[in-house]
Amino acid sequence: MRIVVLVKYVPDINAERKLADCRVVRDPAEGTLNELDENALEAALRIVEALPDDEREAAEVVALTVAPAEGDIALRKSFQMGVDRGVRVSDAAIAGSDYFGTTAALAAAVRRLEAEGPVDLVVTGMAALDGLGSVVPALLAAELGRPALTFAKQVSVADGSLEISRVTDEATETLTAPLPAVLSVADTANTPRFPNFKLIMAARTKQIEAWSAADIGLDPATTGEAAARTETTVAAPRPEKPEVELVQDKGEGGKALAEYLIRNELV
Ligand SMILES: Cc1cc2nc3c(=O)[nH]c(=O)nc-3n(C[C@H](O)[C@H](O)[C@H](O)COP(=O)(O)OP(=O)(O)OC[C@H]3O[C@@H](n4cnc5c(N)ncnc54)[C@H](O)[C@@H]3O)c2cc1C
C-alpha cells in the first residue's frame, strides 16, 4: 500500500494576515502545516496501521506539498506524525497558480511518484485554511482519472476498495470506490496524534526531496499566473469591527434593543 498525503503550507490563522497585490503575504516565520491536513495524515497512518504485519512493513506514506522552500515546515510536521517520505515541489513557474495550476503541479508530482511504483491512495484535507476552496481533491481526481470520495468521516480500506461514510444535512452516506482513489477527510474524522519524542527528533534530520517543475515533467503552460483562469481583482482587509454598544436595561431594555436594530438596519 502506497499512500500520498497532500499537505499544504499555509499562513498561521492566528497570526496577523497581510495582503499585497491581491495576494496573501506569506511570512516564512509565520507559516505552518494546514491544520485540516493533520486529519488527512492521521487517516493515512491509521489505514497503514490496520494492515496485516507483512503489508504494513512494505507500506509507504509520502507527504507531498507544492510550496516554496518554507513549505518544509509542513513536511517536518508530517515526519513528526510518522510519514516515511517528504516531497516538496517548488518552482518559480508555479507561483501565482490558481486551483487548476496547483492541481496540475500536484498531479504531475503524483505521476512522478507512480513512476516508482503504484500509488493506491491520495489523501487530502477537507480544505486549506487560507484558500478555503475545497476543490483540489475533486480536481485532482479528475486530472488523475480516479474516483474521489470526499469529506469522509469514517474510512476503511479492504480488498482493493475504499469505503467511507460522510454526514450531510439530510443523511449519513456510505460510499465505496475501487483503489486507486482520491480521498478527502473531514475534520471530524479523527483526532490527530501528538508526535512522540522519538519521531520529533528523527524529523529534524530526515531528508526532504525537492523537485522542480522539470523534475516532474510539468508543462509550464499549465501553471503560474499566466495560466490562471481566475484573477483576483480586489482584496481588501476586513473592516475593523465596530465598537461594542452596551444597551443598559433600566426597564426599557427591549425598546432600546429594538431601536438599536432598526438604527443599524439589522431588521
Ligand atoms: C488567481 C489566483 C492566484 C493565486 N496565486 C497564488 C500564489 O501566488 N501563491 C499561493 O500560495 N497561492 C495562490 N493562489 C491560491 C492557490 O491557487 C490555492 O491556494 C490552491 O489552488 C489550493 O486551493 P485551496 O487553497 O482552496 O485548497 P483546497 O482545495 O481548499 O485544499 C484541499 C486540500 O488539498 C490539498 N492541497 C491544496 N493545495 C495544496 C498544495 N499547494 N500542496 C499540497 N496540498 C495541497 C490539501 O490537502 C488541502 O487540505 C492563487 C489563487 C488564485 C485564484
PDBQT file of the ligand as one rigid body, heavy atoms in Angstrom, charges set to zero:
ROOT
HETATM    1  C1  LIG A 301      -5.661  33.955  -9.414  1.00  0.00    +0.000 C 
HETATM    2  C2  LIG A 301      -5.075  33.205  -8.259  1.00  0.00    +0.000 A 
HETATM    3  C3  LIG A 301      -3.732  33.386  -7.923  1.00  0.00    +0.000 A 
HETATM    4  C4  LIG A 301      -3.164  32.713  -6.850  1.00  0.00    +0.000 A 
HETATM    5  N1  LIG A 301      -1.855  32.928  -6.546  1.00  0.00    +0.000 NA
HETATM    6  C5  LIG A 301      -1.295  32.258  -5.523  1.00  0.00    +0.000 A 
HETATM    7  C6  LIG A 301       0.070  32.446  -5.181  1.00  0.00    +0.000 A 
HETATM    8  O1  LIG A 301       0.794  33.222  -5.816  1.00  0.00    +0.000 OA
HETATM    9  N2  LIG A 301       0.600  31.751  -4.136  1.00  0.00    +0.000 N 
HETATM   10  C7  LIG A 301      -0.193  30.868  -3.427  1.00  0.00    +0.000 A 
HETATM   11  O2  LIG A 301       0.314  30.226  -2.489  1.00  0.00    +0.000 OA
HETATM   12  N3  LIG A 301      -1.499  30.671  -3.706  1.00  0.00    +0.000 NA
HETATM   13  C8  LIG A 301      -2.072  31.349  -4.740  1.00  0.00    +0.000 A 
HETATM   14  N4  LIG A 301      -3.367  31.169  -5.016  1.00  0.00    +0.000 N 
HETATM   15  C9  LIG A 301      -4.135  30.238  -4.209  1.00  0.00    +0.000 C 
HETATM   16  C10 LIG A 301      -3.938  28.840  -4.749  1.00  0.00    +0.000 C 
HETATM   17  O3  LIG A 301      -4.339  28.723  -6.076  1.00  0.00    +0.000 OA
HETATM   18  C11 LIG A 301      -4.794  27.890  -3.901  1.00  0.00    +0.000 C 
HETATM   19  O4  LIG A 301      -4.383  28.038  -2.570  1.00  0.00    +0.000 OA
HETATM   20  C12 LIG A 301      -4.597  26.469  -4.348  1.00  0.00    +0.000 C 
HETATM   21  O5  LIG A 301      -5.129  26.294  -5.620  1.00  0.00    +0.000 OA
HETATM   22  C13 LIG A 301      -5.288  25.470  -3.449  1.00  0.00    +0.000 C 
HETATM   23  O6  LIG A 301      -6.618  25.841  -3.294  1.00  0.00    +0.000 OA
HETATM   24  P1  LIG A 301      -7.195  25.932  -1.846  1.00  0.00    +0.000 P 
HETATM   25  O7  LIG A 301      -6.218  26.678  -1.025  1.00  0.00    +0.000 OA
HETATM   26  O8  LIG A 301      -8.585  26.452  -1.948  1.00  0.00    +0.000 OA
HETATM   27  O9  LIG A 301      -7.172  24.391  -1.425  1.00  0.00    +0.000 OA
HETATM   28  P2  LIG A 301      -8.368  23.409  -1.074  1.00  0.00    +0.000 P 
HETATM   29  O10 LIG A 301      -8.996  22.902  -2.308  1.00  0.00    +0.000 OA
HETATM   30  O11 LIG A 301      -9.244  24.007  -0.029  1.00  0.00    +0.000 OA
HETATM   31  O12 LIG A 301      -7.460  22.269  -0.429  1.00  0.00    +0.000 OA
HETATM   32  C14 LIG A 301      -7.971  20.973  -0.126  1.00  0.00    +0.000 C 
HETATM   33  C15 LIG A 301      -6.794  20.087   0.187  1.00  0.00    +0.000 C 
HETATM   34  O13 LIG A 301      -5.952  19.957  -0.963  1.00  0.00    +0.000 OA
HETATM   35  C16 LIG A 301      -4.582  19.846  -0.543  1.00  0.00    +0.000 C 
HETATM   36  N5  LIG A 301      -3.817  20.976  -1.090  1.00  0.00    +0.000 N 
HETATM   37  C17 LIG A 301      -4.259  22.144  -1.581  1.00  0.00    +0.000 A 
HETATM   38  N6  LIG A 301      -3.226  22.903  -2.013  1.00  0.00    +0.000 NA
HETATM   39  C18 LIG A 301      -2.096  22.198  -1.783  1.00  0.00    +0.000 A 
HETATM   40  C19 LIG A 301      -0.710  22.425  -2.007  1.00  0.00    +0.000 A 
HETATM   41  N7  LIG A 301      -0.267  23.571  -2.554  1.00  0.00    +0.000 N 
HETATM   42  N8  LIG A 301       0.182  21.475  -1.646  1.00  0.00    +0.000 NA
HETATM   43  C20 LIG A 301      -0.259  20.297  -1.102  1.00  0.00    +0.000 A 
HETATM   44  N9  LIG A 301      -1.550  20.031  -0.872  1.00  0.00    +0.000 NA
HETATM   45  C21 LIG A 301      -2.464  20.950  -1.206  1.00  0.00    +0.000 A 
HETATM   46  C22 LIG A 301      -4.601  19.840   0.977  1.00  0.00    +0.000 C 
HETATM   47  O14 LIG A 301      -4.660  18.506   1.416  1.00  0.00    +0.000 OA
HETATM   48  C23 LIG A 301      -5.879  20.577   1.312  1.00  0.00    +0.000 C 
HETATM   49  O15 LIG A 301      -6.407  20.252   2.576  1.00  0.00    +0.000 OA
HETATM   50  C24 LIG A 301      -3.964  31.837  -6.075  1.00  0.00    +0.000 A 
HETATM   51  C25 LIG A 301      -5.331  31.658  -6.402  1.00  0.00    +0.000 A 
HETATM   52  C26 LIG A 301      -5.869  32.315  -7.477  1.00  0.00    +0.000 A 
HETATM   53  C27 LIG A 301      -7.325  32.102  -7.806  1.00  0.00    +0.000 C 
ENDROOT
TORSDOF 0
